[in-house]
Amino acid sequence: MTANDLFRRQLGSYASVHRDWRNKATHFVGIPAIVFSLLLLLSLWRFEVGGRDWTLSLAVAIVAVLGWIALDLGIGVIMAVLMAPAWYAADALAGALGSSSAVWMAFIVLFVGGWILQFLGHHYEGKRPALLDNIFQGFIGPMFLVAETVVVMGHRRDLADAMGEVDVTVR
């Protein structure tokens, strides 16, 4: 399995400003916090389609997964497996919090905390976040975490090459 050209280029660009292990570590916490915060907030909006109750959170999760699959089937499928429980947990937490103001507060804490971690990581890296130069990099960030994990586990040489990781070992 190989990545398509667009994904390979975007992943390479993203990886070029995510070399420092501390930056990667902050991203492994910060990016999931940001994604979860967005799913949590979007679960406030509900609509009906075909007699079923949907949330904007589920709709966005489905569109994101389809986009990730279009960029790389293998990474996209893993993203789908990760996104399903994240969406479910966000929807359940929104229900448990009970009020939109409580959901908004949780969103703010997770979202701002996630971004603080991102900028802390880039402080260590000494490079500006890729997102500031290319907004699409925000979509690539979660895929980078999965790609990095898959590569460190010894799979997907094509992704290691795209990320410029010649001798990949668990760090």
Sequence and secondary structure as in RCSB ss.txt:
>XXXX:A:sequence
MTANDLFRRQLGSYASVHRDWRNKATHFVGIPAIVFSLLLLLSLWRFEVGGRDWTLSLAVAIVAVLGWIALDLGI
GVIMAVLMAPAWYAADALAGALGSSSAVWMAFIVLFVGGWILQFLGHHYEGKRPALLDNIFQGFIGPMFLVAETV
VVMGHRRDLADAMGEVDVTVR
>XXXX:A:secstr
    HHHHHHHHHHHHT  SHHHHHHHHHHHHHHHHHHHHHHTT EEEETTEEEEHHHHHHHHHHHHHHHH HHH
HHHHHHHHHHHHHHHHHHHHHH SHHHHHHHHHHHHHHHHHHHHHHHHHHTS  GGGT TTHHHHHHHHHHHHHH
HHTT  HHHHHHHT SS    
